[in-house]
Amino acid sequence: EEEAVLRLRLQIDERGRVIAVEPVGNADAAFVTAARQHLLRHWRYKPATEDGRPVASTIVITLRFEMRDV
């Protein structure tokens, strides 16, 4: 079994789509690659707003991965 905890900085466009994923601190490249692919394809956010209009934004999230034998 292997586990990883990743802190990632996400750039989110004005439509709420994740457009960039960068590790914060040290991170295993394989886990970052897997997370980046999943986040870019599947994650959506309610866009940040400024004066009532959607705007691009950046957030930092923490993900925990666990690999188990099935």
Secondary structure, DSSP 8 states (H G I E B T S, - for coil): -EEEEEEEEEEE-TTSBEEEEEESSS--HHHHHHHHHHHHHH-B---EEETTEEE-EEEEEEEEEEE---
